Amino acid sequence: MDFWRVVAILVVVFGHWLAASIWLQPNDEIALLNSLEWIPYAAWVTWLVQVMPIFFLAGGYANARGLRKVGAGEEMRREWITARARRLFTPVIPLLVIWVVLILVMRPFVAPEVVYAGAMSATVPLWFLAVYLALTAAAPLTHAWWHRRGPVTIVILAAVTVAIDVARFAFDVPGIGWVNFFFVWATVHQIGYWWSARDDGGGVAPRTGWAISGAALGALVAVTWIGWYPVAMVGVPGAGETNMTPPTFAMALLGIVQFGIILGTQPGVRRFTAKLRSWHGVVAISGIVMTIYLWHLSAMSLVAAGGLYAFDGAFFKIEPGTGTWWLTRPVWLVILSAMTLVLVVIFARYEWRISDAPAPQTRRVVTIGMLLIAGSAAAVAGLGIATPDAVVQWTIPAAAISGAAMLGALPSHRKRG
């Protein structure tokens, strides 16, 4: 599970960095482009780089393991949800605070559209936290449901996602598709429960994993080829609708494809991680996955802001998609890796220093706190922490800090044991 989380975060990070194309045009206008624009069959390529399902598979696996250690009763569930919320959201607070400060500092000197774009791109990954926090809050119920009904729960959730897609695409029900931000990822998260249960029962034969992956891939090709679903799994300029925003059942099928690959490659992965050096590398990255995820786009925003004003923006005057531009991509990746490393060194401590204060005494406080932190994460990703005029939307960070305070998810001086 840790190995696949590391693989997923590396694909996400380098995929985001390679997709970003910043062009300071001859008329001095700044164009923010997507590298997928000049990649042949880009929509199909997105099937290889869309790895978010792996995070939800791993999340379901980890939550199942954690919940099996939790006793029955509301108090135990409340403590478990609080502990998970602290683990997930404590590292978010420094990100929000730093970006509020950066917006206030840069606004008088930097074009508002540049500040807005930088802040938006740096904080949009919080959509994942919004969804995952909701799934975490529901996990005691969905895990108990799993124990009662098993794989049938996956089928039911998948059926709900399809029903929502039908309402969205066939009947044009306004806004209904956004509900699938919960049900699509809940389906994948529930598969993570199955993964954990099968591991405890001796695992699954690799050939079964490959069969699952092949069947799901065949279904995914079919539903996209005949036009029931878009092909693109992430946003591709000119491709129209995607399966990501909001997610569709096709994204759940992609998750099943990836799940089958995970099962099919388990023997090889186990041999790889059994090597001491390999395992140390996996553990080192796995321990800071959240920090890397939260800060890798901030690193890009900061490098972009500096590069646009250093040396008259020479680095960004190269037209994207040209041979020269491609030759400069290794330099781009090295610079971003270095900046991300600096940010990880500074902020990784907030992934380790988690409060050990007692959990809130009532379910109401936990519920309100979870709504505030999940809602603020969704608002940051959907609306931005600042307006297009680079004015801070103060209600969003205020809600995040209030919810974190209620749950004890503010950064602590305590180093996690």
N, C-alpha and C positions, 0 to 999 in steps of 0.2 A: 504493500500500500504506500509506504514512504517512497519507494523507488518511483512509482507512477506519479506521485505528487511532484517529485523533482523533475521528471520528464515533462510533465504538463506545465510547470512554471517556466521552464527554459523555453518551451515552444511559445508560450504566451509572451514572454519578455522579448525574445528575438523577433517574433512575428510582429508585435506592435512596433518595434523599432524599424524593421525593414519596410513595414507598410507606410510609415510616415514619410512624406515627401514635402519639403519646405522649399519654395522657390521665390527668391527675391527677383522679380521680373525687371526688365530694362526700364519700365516706367515707375519703378520703385514700389509697386504694389506687391503685397505678400500673398502668394497662393499656397494654400494648405491642401495638398493633393494626397491621393492614395496610390501606392505603388501597384496595386492590383489592376489599375487602369490599363497598364501596358503589358500585363502578363496574359498570354493566350489561354483561353478557357479558364479564366480566373475564377468563375463561380464554382467550377468543379475542383479547382485547387483548394478552395476553402474547406473541403472535406478533410484535407490533411492537416490544416493548421487550426481548426476549431477543436480545442481540447477541453473546453470548460466542462463537458460532461464528466471527465475524469475526476475533477474536483468534487463533484456531487456524488459520484460513486464512492470515492475515498471518504467523503464526509459521512455517507450512510454506513459504511464499514466501521469507521471510527466511533460514530455515535452508538451503533449496535454494541460494540465492545464496551463502551463506557456505561451504557444503560444496564448491561447485564450485571454490573457491579453495584448498581443502585438498588436499595431495598424498596419495598412497597411503601406507599403513603405519600401524601401531598408534600410533606416537609422535605423528604428526600428528593422528590422531583424538583421542587422549588430550588433546592441547593444545587442540584445538577445543572439546571437551566442557568442559574446565576453564575456558576463557575464557568460554563461554556461562554456566556455572554462576556464575562470579563476577559477570557482568553482571546476572544475574537475582536472585541471592540476597544480594549485598552490601547492597542497600537494605532487605532484610527485617530484618537484625540490629538496627538502631536501633528499628524498630517493636516487636520483641519485648522489647528491653531497657526501652524507655519504658513498655510496658504492665505489665511485671513491677513496675517502680517505682511506677506509678500504683496498681496493686492493693494493694501493701504500704502505700502512703500513705493510700489512701481507705478501706481496710477498717475501721479503727477508727471512722470518722465517717459512712460511708455504708452504707445497708442492703446486706447481702451480695447480695441478688437484683439490685439496681441495678448493683453493681460487676460481677457475673457477666455480666449482660445487656450492659453496655457493652463489656466486654472481648471477649465472644463476637462481638458484632456488628462490632466493629472489626477482628477478626482472621480472621473466617470467609472473606474473599476469598482467603486463602492456599490454598484448595482448588485454585485455578487454577494456582498455582505448583507444587503437588505434581504435578499431572497434566502440566504443561508441562515440568517438569524430567525426568520419566520419558520423555516424547516426545523431549526433547533428547538424553538419554543413548542412546536407541535410534535417533536420526536418522542416524548414519553407516550403520547397517544398513538402515533403511527407505529411505533415499535411494539406496543401492546397489541395493536391490530394485526401486525405481522405474525405475532405468536399465535393468535387465534385463527387466522385465515391463510397465512403463508403466501405463496406466489400468487394466489387469487387477488391479493391486494394490489399487486403490480398491474394485473389485467384490468382491474376496476379503475385505477388511476389513469391508465392508458386510454381506456374507453372515455373517461371524462375529458381528457385532452382532445381526443378526436371529436367529441360532441361540441366542444368549444370551437374547434377549427371549422366545423360544419356551420355553426352559427355565424362565425366570422366571415368565411369565404362564400358560402352558399346563400346566406340570408342577410348579409351585411349588417349584423347587429352592431351598433356603435360601441366601440371600446371593449367588446367582449374578449378580444384576443389578449388583452393585457392580463386577464385572469390566469392565463397559461404560464405567466411567470412563476406562479406557485405550482400549478398542477404538472407541467412538463418536468420541472426540476424535482418535484416530489416523486414522480415516477422513477426518475433516475436514482434519486436518493434511496428509494425503497429497494431498488435492485442492489444497492450497496448493502442493505440488510441481508439479502439473499447471499451475496458474496461472503459476508462474514459467517453466516450460518454454514455454508458449504465448506469454508476453510476449517471450521471447528469439526466438521464431520468427515474430514479427510480430503477435502478438495474435490475438484472436478477433473476428469481426464482431459488432457490438452485437445484431443480430437473433438470432444464435446464443445469446448470453447471455440474452436475454429468453425464447427458446424453452426453454433449460435451466431458467430460473426458473419459467416457467409449468408445465412438465411436473412439476417437483418439487413445486410448490405444489398441483397437482391430486392428486398422489399423497399429499401430506400431508393434504389435506382428506379424501380417501377413507379413509385408514387411521384417522383420528380420528373421522370421521362414523359409520363402521360399528362403532366401539368397540374396534378392535384396540389403540389407544393412547389415553391420556388427551389431552384438548384442551390443558390448561395447560402452558406451557413454563417457568413459574416457579411457586413455591408460592403458591396462592390459598386463603385460609381457606374451608373448606367444599367445595373442589373435589375433595378426595380425592387420588388419585395424580397425580403430575406426570411430565413427561418429563425432568426435570432431576436429581432426586436419588433413585436413580441415573439417569443419562441413558439414553435409549432410541434406537432407530433413527430415531424421529420427529425427534429433535434433529439427527441427521445430515441428514435431509431438509430441515429448516429451514436448515441450513448450505448445502445445495446451492441452495436458493431465494436465499439472500443472495449466494452466489457468482455466480449468474446475474445478479443485480442489479448486482453489481460490474462484471461484463463488459459488461453492457448500457449502463451509464452511463460507461464509460471515456472516450469522447471528451469528454463534458462535464466530467468531473473533470479531465482533462488540460488543458482550456482554463482551468478555474478555477485550478488550481495553477500554470499558466504565468504567472499574474499575480504580480508580485514581492511585493506586500503579502500576497496570499493564501498564497503559499508560505512567507513568513516566519512567518505565523501557524501554519501546519501544522507547520513545523519546530520552532517554539518549544514547542508543546504536545506534539508527538511525542517531543521530547527528555526530557520529564519524565512520560511516561505512567505509568511504573511507580510513581513517587512519588505521583502523583494517585490511582492505583488503591489503593495501600497505605494512604493516609492519609485518604481522603475519608470513610470511615466512622468513623475515630477522631475526626475533626472533629465529626461528628454526635454521637458518644457524649459528647464533652467539652461540647458545647453543651447537650445534653440534661441531663447531670449538673448543670451550672451553672444551667440554667433551672429545674430542679425545686426548687432551693433559693434562687433569687433571687426576691425579691418574692413570697414564699410560693407560688412555682410558678404565678403568674397566667397566664403564656403557655400553659401546658399544661392549664389548667382549661377551655379551650374544647372542647366535645364534637366529636370528629372526625366529618367527613362533613357537618356543618352548613354553612350559607351563610357564617357568620362564620369558620369554620375554613378554608374555601376562600379567603376573602379574605385570610387571614393567610399563605397559602402563599408569595406573593412575598417577604414579610419573612423567612420561614423560609429560603428559598433564598439570599437575599442574606447573611444571617448565616452560613450554612454555607459559602457561597463565600468569604467573608472569612476565616473560620477555616481553611479548607483552604488558602487562599493563604498564610496565616501559616506553616502547617505545611510547605507546599511550599518556601517561602523558607528554612526552617530545614533541611529534610532532603533537598532535591534534590541537594545536594552529594554524597550517598552514591550517587547514580545516576551520577555523573561520576568519582568517585575510586575507581577500580578497581585492585586490586593488579596490578603487572606482574612479580611474582615468577615464577620458572620453575614450570612445571606439575609435579605429583607424578611421580616417576620410574617408578612401577609402576601397572599397570591396577588392581591390588587396592585401592590407596589411593584412586584415583578412584572406583571402584565403591562402596567403603564410605562415602566422603564423600557421594556422590550419594544413597545410601540414607538416610543420616542427615538430610540437608537436605530431601529430598523427603518422607521419613517424618515428620519433625517438622512440616513444613508441613501434611501431611494430618492429623496429630494435633491441631494447633492448630485447624484448621477443623472437625474432627469431634467432638473432645472438649472443646476450649477450653483456653486456657493456664491457667485457674483452675477449680476445682471450683465447684458451685453455692453453696458456703459461702464463696466468694471466697478460697480457699487456693490459692496458686500450685502448679501441677504441675511441679515443678522438673526432672523428667526431660526434659520437652519442650524448654525453652530450652537445657538442657545439651546435648541431642543436636544441636540446631540450631547452637550455637556450636562444638561439637566437629567437626561435619561441615564447617562453614565454615572452621574453622582448617585442616583437612586439605586443603581445596581452595584455600586462599588467598582465600576469599571474605569475610574480615573487612574492615571499612572501612579504607581506606588514606588516607594523607595526600597521595598522588600524585593530581594532577588529570589526568583522562584527556585525551589529546591529540586 
